[in-house]
C-alpha cells in the first residue's frame, strides 16, 4: 500500500471476544473506508500493521487473517495497556487508523512443497493463524505437504479461534492437537507444556519439515531448544519476535537487538538467524 507512513481510516466490521478469562483477548475484523486503498492492500503472513486509536495512540499488531481474504483483514488484541484498552472499548462501526504492512513475513516460498509443523502458544497463535489459513486455503493446500499443529493455552477459557477448529481439523492431510497447562474438568485434549509434548505427539523427523512457532518468549525458548535437541536444523525453525516494537519504521530504536531492528529485519527470524544475535530475545 502506498504512503505506508500515514494511517488510513478503517471501519471495524466485527469484534469477537476470544477468551473468557482475565486475559481478555478480542479479534477485530476491519476494512479500509477508501475502496481504492482496500483494493490495493496486500500483506504477507507474519507481517504486522500499526493501528491507531484516534486521540489515544497507536500500537503494532500482527495480521491474524489470511491474505487470501480480500474483503477484510483481522488482528487480535490482548488488553495490556492504554492503546489496547482503548481498542477494547471500541464498537463495531467505529473507525481506527491503519498503516503498513511492515516487516518481512514468514518464508512462504521456502515452505512450498514441504511438510509443516505449527506450534502456537496463547496470543502467539494470532500471526500463525494468518499462515495456517493461507496454507489450508483451498487454492493453496496442494502446494504444501503434511500439516501438523500443536496449540497450547493456559486453560480451556483461554483458547483462541474455536470457530476455526472444524476448518483446520477437516483440512486434507492435516493433524491438529490442543493442550493446556494443567488438568481441567471437561478438557478432553492434551495436558502439558508444548515442548514436553513435541516428541510424543508430533512426527517431527519427517524430512523437509518446516517448523513455525510463536508464543510467549519463554515458550519459544523451550520449544526451539527442544527442536534443536531433536536434531532439527536451525534454518528450519522459524519464529516471530514482536516484543518491544513501537514505530514500525526502525526509527525509535526500541526494538533494536544487536545490529537488528525487529520491526525492519523481522519480526520473523529463523533460529539460525537468532543464533547470531545477542541473547536478549
Secondary structure by P-SEA (a helix, b strand, c coil): cccccbbbbbbbcccccccccccbbbbbbbbbccaaaaaaccccccbbbbbbccccbbbbbccccccccccccccccccccaaaaaaaaccccbbbbbcccccccccccccccbbbbbbbccccaaaaaaaaaaaacccccccccbbbbbbbcccccccccccaaaaaaacccbbbbbbccccccccccccccccccccccccccccbbbbbbbccaaaaaaaaaaaaaaccccccbbbbbcccccccccccccccccccccccccccccaaaaaaccccc
